[in-house]
Amino acid sequence: MNKKKGVVFMAALLWTLLIIILLIIPGRDIPPGPKIPKLDKIAHVFLFGVQVFLWSKFMSESKQNDLPRWFLVICLISSAFGIMMEFVQKYLVSNRSFETEDIIADIVGSVMGWLLYRFFFYPKQQR
């Protein structure tokens, strides 16, 4: 694995681990944040958008065939991961709950990360 590809892989992996850690923190241990409406949903969009962006960048560095399809697969996996984490919060994490709005925010973030990478960062000559 070349150095750049390794760095991108570690960034994507660490970002995914960060999401897992943030989503399994017991509710009572989450400090109150600023009173910004829907800040939690904005955070979900950001977390999942960056996740898709980083894994898409890794796949680009891996020089896989049919990259646009891979970007879509990454988006779908990230969305499924967001749904799964809501069930983890509901059944396995104390003082956390299942929120449909969080799932929507995860999917929106995943799609935004996919579109951002696909149309603005993926080299035009490869589209």
N, C-alpha and C positions, 0 to 999 in steps of 0.2 A: 504494500500500500504506500503510495507516495505521501510525502509530508502534508501537502495541502488537503488531500483526500482524508488523511488521518485526523487532521485538525477539524475538518467539517464533520466527520463522523463523531468525534468526541463532543463537539458542540451540540449536535443533534441529540446524541444519547443523554448528555447531561441536562439538556433542556427538557427532554421527556421525563427524566428522573425528577427534575424540579417540579414539573406538573404533578407527578404522582405524590410527591411529598406535600405540596401545597393542598392537594385535594384530600389527603388522609389525615391532616391535622385535625384533632378533635375540635369541635365548635367552640368549646369553652376556652381553648388556648389561642384562638385567633384574636389579635388585638383589634379594638375598634378603629376603623379607618376614618378618613374625613367624610363629612356628610355630603357626598356627591351622589346624586341620583343615578342608580344603575351602575355604580362603580364596579360592583362584583361582575356584572355581565360584560362590561368593557374589559375587565381583566381576563375573563374567559376567552373573549374574542382575540385579545392580544396573545395569550398563551398558546392557543391552538393555531393561530395564524403563523406565529413564529415557528412552531413545531413543523408544520407542513412546509414552510419555506426552507428550513434547515435540512429536512430529509430530502426535499426536492433538489437542493444544492448538492447534497451528498450523491444522489443518483446521477446528477449531471457530471460530477467529478469521476464517477465510476464508469462513465462512458457506456452505459447500457443501451441496448437497442430499444427503439420505440419509446423514447423518453416521455412524450406527452401522455402516453397511456400510463406510464409509471407515476407521473405526477397525479393523475386522477386516482390511481390506486392508493397512493399515499394519502390523498384527501379523504377517501372513503375509510381507510383504516383509522385515520385520526378522528373522524366523526364517530366511528364505532367505539373507539377508545374513550371518547368523551361520554358516550351513552353508558358504557360499562362502568366508568368511574362514578357516575351518578348512582348506579345500583350499589357500588362499593360503599359510597357515602351513606346510602339508606340503610344497608344491612350490616355493615362492618365497622363504621366509624361513629363513635358516640357524639351526640349533639350536632350531627350533620343531617341534612335531609335531602331527599330527591326533589330536584326542581326542574320542571320542563323548560323553564326559561334558560337554565344553565345549558341544557342540551342544545337548545336553539342557538345560544351564543357560541358553543363549541363548534357546531356545524358551520355557522356564519364565519367564524374565525378560520376554520379549516378551508372553506371555499375561498375566502379572501387571500389566504396564504398561497393557495394553489393558483389563483388567477394572477396575483402579484408576480409570483415567480415565472409562471408560464408565459405571460405576455410582456413583462418588463425586464426580466433577468435572463431568461433562456435565450441564447444567441439567435438572432433573426435568421442567420443562414441555415440553422438546423430545424427551423419550424416547418 
